[in-house]
Amino acid sequence: MNYKNLKAKTESLRTGELLAENENPFSTNKVTGHSLNYPIHPTCAPTKVCVEECYFGQGPSTWTAALKKQWRLYASTVADPEKTANEIVRWTRKLKLPFVRWNGGGDLFTESVLCINHAAPQMPDVPQWVVTRLPHHAVNLASWPNVFVHFSVDKSSWTRLAAMRPLPGNWFWSYQCDRDEVPPAGIAPVVFRNHCDPQGSPLTDDDCPLNAAEDIAGTCERCRRCFDGRAVSRGRELRHVLDEMI
């Protein structure tokens, strides 16, 4: 399903219904195992590359039941960020999750930032992996030691990183390749090829292991680079890239 159709379908299913009492807020997928998925509308601000590459626009995440759950999580987060955070903490413990992936689908919004800021210190032993393209919300995330802010850029969105550079805490950026684009070496701590296909160009240490993976199941848990400090450290080595690109 393309982004336009997914956005229309998502909009058509909005009801304002909250998560049911004791409903698991997490969704499941092969790559991350579990994730907190919000609707792409109204949370996302995609670029052209993002629209074309959006992994969330295909498969089970586009099914009606999944989209309705995304809306329930969104409505619950807007209605009471702290209560929703408490439920996320409780379910994280119940499921014994090794990390929490925020925005498996969708992006940050005012109340989800409040939710993360409330949830993170309650589970300091669990990494909070927050993926976003929205610096105006990301800058409001508290710099808890277990919060790892993963900012996603492509060739058209480098300037969004300008707001992130002076920030303390654990943050880094990844780079999403466009069609037929071969990324320069050392462009980002994490690189995603077009449709995860290297197209004959050699992989580097910065490539996400999803690129050319024969089996994507459990990839994030095996790698952990995005939430164990390695991507953050690599980002500090590559800060000169931001000076050149922004």
C-alpha positions as CSV (number, residue, x, y, z in Angstrom):
1,M,0.0,0.0,0.0
2,N,1.5,3.4,-0.9
3,Y,1.7,6.2,1.6
4,K,-1.2,8.2,0.2
5,N,-3.6,5.2,0.4
6,L,-2.3,4.2,3.9
7,K,-2.8,7.8,5.1
8,A,-6.4,7.8,3.7
9,K,-7.2,4.4,5.2
10,T,-5.7,5.5,8.6
11,E,-7.8,8.7,8.6
12,S,-11.0,6.8,7.9
13,L,-10.6,4.5,10.9
14,R,-10.1,7.2,13.6
15,T,-12.7,7.0,16.4
16,G,-11.2,8.4,19.6
17,E,-11.5,5.0,21.3
18,L,-9.0,4.3,24.0
19,L,-7.0,1.2,24.8
20,A,-9.2,-1.3,26.7
21,E,-8.6,-2.0,30.3
22,N,-5.5,-4.2,30.6
23,E,-5.0,-4.1,26.8
24,N,-1.4,-4.7,25.7
25,P,-0.2,-1.4,24.1
26,F,2.6,-3.1,22.1
27,S,2.3,-4.5,18.6
28,T,4.6,-7.2,17.2
29,N,6.8,-7.5,14.1
30,K,9.6,-9.7,12.9
31,V,12.4,-7.1,13.1
32,T,12.0,-5.6,16.6
33,G,9.8,-8.2,18.2
34,H,7.6,-5.6,19.9
35,S,7.1,-1.9,19.3
36,L,4.8,1.0,20.2
37,N,3.0,1.9,17.0
38,Y,1.2,5.2,16.4
39,P,-0.8,6.2,13.3
40,I,1.2,7.8,10.5
41,H,-1.5,10.5,10.4
42,P,-1.4,12.9,12.1
43,T,2.1,12.2,13.6
44,C,4.4,11.8,10.6
45,A,6.0,14.6,8.5
46,P,7.5,12.4,5.7
47,T,10.0,13.4,3.0
48,K,9.7,12.1,-0.5
49,V,12.3,9.4,0.2
50,C,10.4,8.4,3.4
51,V,7.2,8.1,1.5
52,E,8.7,5.8,-1.1
53,E,10.7,3.8,1.5
54,C,8.1,3.5,4.3
55,Y,8.3,-0.1,5.6
56,F,5.2,0.6,7.6
57,G,3.2,0.9,4.4
58,Q,3.0,-2.8,3.8
59,G,2.1,-6.0,5.6
60,P,0.3,-6.5,8.9
61,S,0.8,-2.9,10.1
62,T,-1.6,-1.7,7.4
63,W,-4.4,-4.1,8.3
64,T,-7.6,-2.6,9.7
65,A,-7.2,-4.2,13.2
66,A,-3.6,-2.9,13.4
67,L,-4.6,0.6,12.4
68,K,-7.4,0.7,14.9
69,K,-5.0,-0.3,17.7
70,Q,-2.6,2.5,16.6
71,W,-5.4,4.9,17.0
72,R,-6.3,3.5,20.5
73,L,-2.7,3.9,21.6
74,Y,-2.7,7.5,20.2
75,A,-6.0,8.4,21.9
76,S,-4.9,7.0,25.2
77,T,-1.5,8.8,25.0
78,V,-3.2,12.1,24.2
79,A,-5.9,11.7,26.9
80,D,-3.5,10.7,29.7
81,P,0.3,10.5,28.9
82,E,1.2,9.4,32.5
83,K,-1.4,6.7,32.8
84,T,-0.4,5.3,29.4
85,A,3.3,5.4,30.4
86,N,2.5,3.5,33.5
87,E,0.7,0.8,31.4
88,I,3.7,0.7,29.0
89,V,6.0,0.1,32.0
90,R,3.8,-2.6,33.4
91,W,3.6,-4.4,30.0
92,T,7.3,-4.0,29.4
93,R,7.9,-5.9,32.7
94,K,5.1,-8.4,32.0
95,L,6.5,-9.3,28.6
96,K,10.1,-9.1,29.9
97,L,11.1,-6.9,27.0
98,P,14.9,-6.3,26.6
99,F,14.2,-2.8,25.1
100,V,11.3,-0.6,24.2
101,R,11.0,0.5,20.6
102,W,9.0,3.8,20.3
103,N,7.4,4.7,17.0
104,G,7.6,1.4,15.2
105,G,5.1,3.3,13.2
106,G,4.2,7.0,13.4
107,D,6.3,9.7,15.1
108,L,6.5,11.9,18.2
109,F,3.9,14.3,19.3
110,T,3.5,16.5,22.4
111,E,1.8,13.9,24.5
112,S,4.0,11.0,23.5
113,V,7.1,13.0,24.5
114,L,5.5,13.4,28.0
115,C,4.7,9.7,28.0
116,I,8.3,8.7,27.2
117,N,9.7,11.2,29.8
118,H,7.4,9.6,32.4
119,A,8.1,6.0,31.4
120,A,11.8,6.0,31.0
121,P,12.9,6.7,34.6
122,Q,10.6,3.9,35.8
123,M,12.6,1.3,34.0
124,P,16.2,2.5,34.0
125,D,17.5,-1.0,33.1
126,V,15.5,-1.1,29.9
127,P,16.8,0.9,26.9
128,Q,14.2,3.2,25.3
129,W,14.8,3.4,21.6
130,V,13.0,6.4,20.2
131,V,13.0,6.8,16.4
132,T,11.9,10.1,15.0
133,R,12.2,12.6,12.1
134,L,10.8,15.5,14.1
135,P,13.5,17.7,15.9
136,H,10.9,20.1,17.4
137,H,9.6,17.2,19.5
138,A,12.8,15.3,20.0
139,V,14.5,18.3,21.7
140,N,11.9,18.0,24.5
141,L,12.8,14.4,25.4
142,A,14.5,14.2,28.8
143,S,18.2,13.0,28.7
144,W,17.7,9.9,30.7
145,P,20.7,7.5,30.4
146,N,18.4,4.8,29.0
147,V,16.9,7.0,26.3
148,F,18.4,6.6,22.9
149,V,17.1,9.1,20.3
150,H,17.5,7.8,16.7
151,F,17.0,10.7,14.2
152,S,16.3,9.5,10.7
153,V,17.4,11.6,7.7
154,D,17.8,11.3,4.0
155,K,19.3,13.5,1.3
156,S,16.5,16.1,1.6
157,S,16.2,16.4,5.3
158,W,19.7,17.1,6.7
159,T,18.8,20.5,7.9
160,R,16.4,19.0,10.4
161,L,19.4,17.9,12.4
162,A,20.5,21.5,13.1
163,A,18.3,21.6,16.2
164,M,19.8,18.4,17.5
165,R,23.6,19.2,17.4
166,P,23.8,21.1,20.7
167,L,21.8,18.6,22.7
168,P,23.3,16.4,25.5
169,G,22.3,12.8,26.0
170,N,22.2,9.8,23.8
171,W,21.3,10.7,20.2
172,F,22.5,9.8,16.8
173,W,21.3,9.8,13.2
174,S,20.7,7.2,10.5
175,Y,20.7,7.8,6.7
176,Q,18.1,6.4,4.4
177,C,19.3,5.9,0.8
178,D,17.1,6.9,-2.2
179,R,16.6,4.7,-5.2
180,D,20.0,3.9,-6.9
181,E,21.8,6.0,-4.2
182,V,25.2,4.7,-3.0
183,P,26.0,6.4,0.4
184,P,29.4,8.0,0.9
185,A,31.5,6.2,3.5
186,G,31.0,7.6,7.0
187,I,27.8,9.5,6.3
188,A,25.9,8.2,9.4
189,P,26.3,5.8,12.3
190,V,23.6,3.7,10.8
191,V,22.9,3.4,7.0
192,F,19.8,1.9,5.4
193,R,20.0,1.0,1.7
194,N,17.1,1.5,-0.7
195,H,14.7,-1.4,0.2
196,C,17.7,-2.8,2.2
197,D,19.3,-3.8,-1.1
198,P,23.0,-2.8,-1.5
199,Q,22.5,-3.1,-5.3
200,G,26.0,-4.4,-5.7
201,S,27.8,-1.8,-3.7
202,P,30.0,-3.0,-0.8
203,L,28.6,-2.9,2.7
204,T,30.5,-1.0,5.5
205,D,30.6,-1.3,9.2
206,D,27.9,1.5,9.4
207,D,25.4,-0.5,7.4
208,C,22.4,-1.7,9.3
209,P,22.4,-5.5,9.4
210,L,19.0,-5.5,7.7
211,N,20.8,-4.6,4.5
212,A,21.0,-7.8,2.5
213,A,19.9,-9.9,5.5
214,E,18.7,-13.4,4.5
215,D,16.5,-13.5,7.6
216,I,15.2,-10.3,9.2
217,A,13.6,-11.9,12.2
218,G,15.0,-10.7,15.5
219,T,17.6,-8.5,13.8
220,C,17.4,-5.6,16.3
221,E,17.7,-7.8,19.3
222,R,20.8,-9.5,17.9
223,C,22.5,-6.2,16.8
224,R,21.4,-3.7,19.6
225,R,23.7,-1.0,18.1
226,C,20.9,1.6,18.1
227,F,20.3,1.3,21.9
228,D,23.5,0.0,23.5
229,G,25.6,3.1,22.9
230,R,27.6,2.1,19.9
231,A,25.6,4.2,17.4
232,V,25.8,7.1,19.8
233,S,29.6,6.8,20.1
234,R,29.9,6.5,16.3
235,G,27.8,9.6,15.9
236,R,30.2,11.5,18.1
237,E,33.0,10.4,15.8
238,L,31.1,11.7,12.8
239,R,29.8,15.0,14.1
240,H,32.0,16.7,11.4
241,V,29.7,15.3,8.8
242,L,26.9,17.4,10.2
243,D,28.9,20.6,9.9
244,E,29.5,19.7,6.2
245,M,25.9,18.7,5.4
246,I,23.8,21.2,7.4
